[in-house]
Amino acid sequence: MTPSPSLADQIRALNDEFRRLGPLLGLAKFDGLWLISAGVQGKGPRFAWQAQAKVQTFDAFTEDNDPHGEHDFGSFETDGERVFWKIDYLQRWTQFGAEDPADNAATCRVITIMLAEEY
C-alpha cells in the first residue's frame, strides 16, 4: 500500500506546478497572481523576463531556503542582482491567509518576484 502524501508534499506539488506553468498557463488550473516588484520592473523588461523564467525553472531547494519542504521561496542571481521569489497563500474571496494551502479549490496562490533589497 502506498502511503498518502503528507501535507507538505501536497503543497509542494501545487506550488511547483503553479510556478512552472507561469502567469498565463497557470490560470487554467490555479486561482493565482504573479507579481513583479517595482525594483524588478525598474531593471527593464529583459531583466523581468529573465527573472520570471528563472523562477519557473528554479530547482535549487535546500534545507536553508526550504525548511518546510513546500517550495515556496527561492533566490538566485541574474545580471549581478540578487532576486528573491516567494509564494503566499490567501483564502479565496477573502483578504486572509489560506486555512489549508493544500486545498487548491479554496486557495489563491500569490507569487512575488523582487530584488533581495526589497524583501
ZIBEL-V292088 format. One record per backbone hydrogen bond with DSSP energy under -0.5 kcal/mol. CO is the residue of the C=O (numbers start at 1). NH is the residue of the N-H. If there is no record, write none. Layout:
co = (CO:CO)
nh = (NH:NH)
This chain:
co = (6:7:8:9:10:11:12:13:14:15:16:17:18:21:22:24:25:26:26:30:31:33:33:35:35:37:38:39:40:41:44:45:46:47:48:49:50:51:52:53:54:55:59:62:66:72:74:76:78:81:82:83:84:85:86:88:89:90:91:96:100:102:103:103:106:107:107:108:109:110:111:112:112:113:114:115:116)
nh = (10:11:12:13:14:15:16:17:18:19:20:21:22:25:26:27:28:29:30:32:109:35:111:37:113:41:42:43:43:44:48:49:50:51:52:53:54:55:56:57:58:58:61:66:69:87:85:83:81:78:116:76:114:74:112:110:98:108:94:91:103:104:106:107:92:31:109:90:33:88:35:86:114:37:84:118:119)
